[in-house]
Amino acid sequence: MQHIHRRHFIQSLSATAGLAGLSAISPLAWASDAFPSKPLSLVVPYPAGGASDVAARIFAESMGKTLQQQVVVENIGGGTGLLGAGKVLSAPSDGYTFFHGSANEVFLAPMLNPAARYKPQDFSFACPTTDAVIVLLVKNDLPARTYDDFIDFAKKRQDKPLTYATVGIDSMYNLMGDALAAQLKLPFLHVPYKGAAPALQDVAGGQVDFAILPYQTSFDGMQQQGRLRILTSFSKALPEPIKHLPLISASRYTPDFEHTIGGGYFVRKGTPPERVTVLRNAVSAALATPAIRSKLESEGRNVRQPINSQSQADEVFQQQYARLNQLIQAVGRKALA
């Protein structure tokens, strides 16, 4: 009952707050609508089955219970997240369409891709959630049992570059591949996909040599089946359920090549702050639930602590923006936005 009273209190704030000037919907329309009063759309910018989709469905179930409305996961893959981001930014800024986003779609796409018709600042960060562990995995018949073995093999194959899969051009994983190639002076060949699921399928099928992807528990199962091998995580610390993964710090070649990818929930800029607060509270309720934290950690995520203010979310937004600018510069690129 305490949870229901809190929700009604937040809705009352939303209903009585002055909302004049907000996008295309009159203040009276906002005031008469206790939020949320209908199902919500949670946009995932990749096909079903990938790491983003798995995490989104964990949150969607919890948020639906907290908000007492159905949260429908909508998979819109393609363009390294451009299509999914566009879906959110073309929807009304009313809080009913929100985004399971990461550095790839919110920051890197508009910072690097001229086809992106938006800026990172067109989103408002509702709540950061996790930092995903990124791994390097190889096809099963590639003759390398450790990450350093893999580098040794790649050095012998400079006349025939190894191919690597990611979720798309200019993704975090593409930039990592470019940065790794530059640091090691190796000619890797990038093969972009529309999401982690098809990229993983082609590594397991031997069509590409290796992949740089966010960890999923399915990777371990595929490794046990002899379909691929996980050679390293690009982390120096891991959630308890995946402590068995090798750490990049064990490498004699690139022990400091440490990267994770931050994610969370975003809305279109201009969404009424009272509605953003409702969504933030629902996400934070999920983050505070031990069973959900355990599920996310099992899927290779370092789970953030809940936040309770927009200023905290804005601070994380700026930190991620600055870190990604540094990575872009490291590979000799220049940010567009």
PyMOL commands that set and color helices and strands:
alter all, ss='L'
color gray80, all
select helices_A, chain A and resi 2-16+27-31+51-67+79-90+103-112+120-122+147-156+172-184+196-204+217-224+240-242+248-250+273-287+290-298+310-330
alter helices_A, ss='H'
color red, helices_A
select strands_A, chain A and resi 40-44+71-75+97-102+123-139+163-166+189-192+210-214+228-233+260-268+301-303
alter strands_A, ss='S'
color yellow, strands_A
deselect
rebuild
show_as cartoon
